Amino acid sequence: MDGIRSTTPRSENRQGTRAGSEFTALAKTIRDRGLLRRRYGYYWSKLIGLPLVLAGGLLAFVWIGDTWWQLFTAAFLAVVFTQIAFLGHDSAHRQIFVSGKWNDWVSLVLGDLLVGMSYGWWQHKHTRHHANPNKLGSDPDIELPVIVVAPERAAPRGRVLSWLRSHQGIFFFPILLLEGVSLHASGVRRVVTRGPLSRRWVEIGFLLVRLVGFPVLVFLVLSPGIAFVFLAVQLGLFGFYMGVSFAPNHKGMPIVPSDASFDFLRRQAMMSRNIRGGRLLDTAMGGLNYQIEHHLFPSMPRPHLRKAAPIIAAYCRSHEVSYVQTGLLASYAIIVRYINRVGLGERDVFTCPLVEQRRYFTAAPQ
């Protein structure tokens, strides 16, 4: 079992002697190419432009008035809120400013005030994910409340639940329509419960303004029936857009046991998947389609990810480190197939993180 070698002492010794120098060499190449320098012009244009677009959308919403045509406005706002969330993600990763305080406040304004997502909740959850992607007991992103993505968690009881689990891939995308509600609720739960949280009262104030003020505006402009549908469409599409942007990055990639040990380069590259596409896809996914580059260099500004990708791909190939990329639709097919296999009770969906991944994705163009 070649794949088990990644957790054996012999492998750890071998990796310990070379892994640090491997990533250090890659990091030096990336730094020397200037791919970690700030892109203030790019980000200031977004920091100014996206709030202006949001303000324009809200003014148009008020001007259009009480009509079912507002459902198009709801869809538009769902896209704008998601793009703002992507920008908040960049800020939280220190991609925009050198100053941590500036990045924190931008994340608070974008996340809590404009989108209605708690920055403190997201930071706590997302930091754990980046530290150990797809690792059992460490990555909160594989601890989903409804869909089971880890074979160790698939233990259905009863005929109905067994059938639902075995076909859970079918329900994965419809369930994403509830992701917006989940994101808002998780943030509120975080700020009102005990536990360390910086700027708690700022977050509470911002979330109150956003999560109370926006629905109040909707009900002031629209009749109750249209208002409820408007909010359902806006929340549903927002959650769906967020979900389909984040899901291709790790779902269906190897999930490793809690005692697995990998060096940083392999831990981040092996568990992540890139999505091929042009600049339009880069914008639509907020740069998340370059997940390998993002996990290796979280503070790399978004516009540099495309430039870094071929460098990192070539480096990974030369060091026999798996570098997986596929098309967007193909990634969704992989997710559905993988989730269904987990639901069927296959405990060895990826029996060996190194060998099985290489075999599974051999046909994927590099």
Secondary structure, 3 states (H helix, E strand, C coil): CHHHHHHCHHHHHHHHHHHHHHHHHHHHHHHHCCCCCCCHHHHHHHHHHHHHHHHHHHHHHHHHCCCCCHHHHHHHHHHHHHHHHHHHHHHHCCCCCCCHHHHHHHHHHHHHHHHCCCHHHHHHHHHHHHHCCCECCCCHHHCCCCCCCCHHHCCCCCHHHHHHHHCHHHHHHHHHHHHHHHHHHHHHHHHHCCCCCCCHHHHHHHHHHHHHHHHHHHHHHCCHHHHHHHHHHHHHHHHHHHHHHHHHHCCCCCCECCCCCCCHHHHHHHCCEEECCCHHHHHHCCCCCCHHHHHHCCCCCHHHHHHHHHHHHHHHHHCCCCCEEECHHHHHHHHHHHHHHHHCCCCCCCCCCCHHHHHHCCCCCC
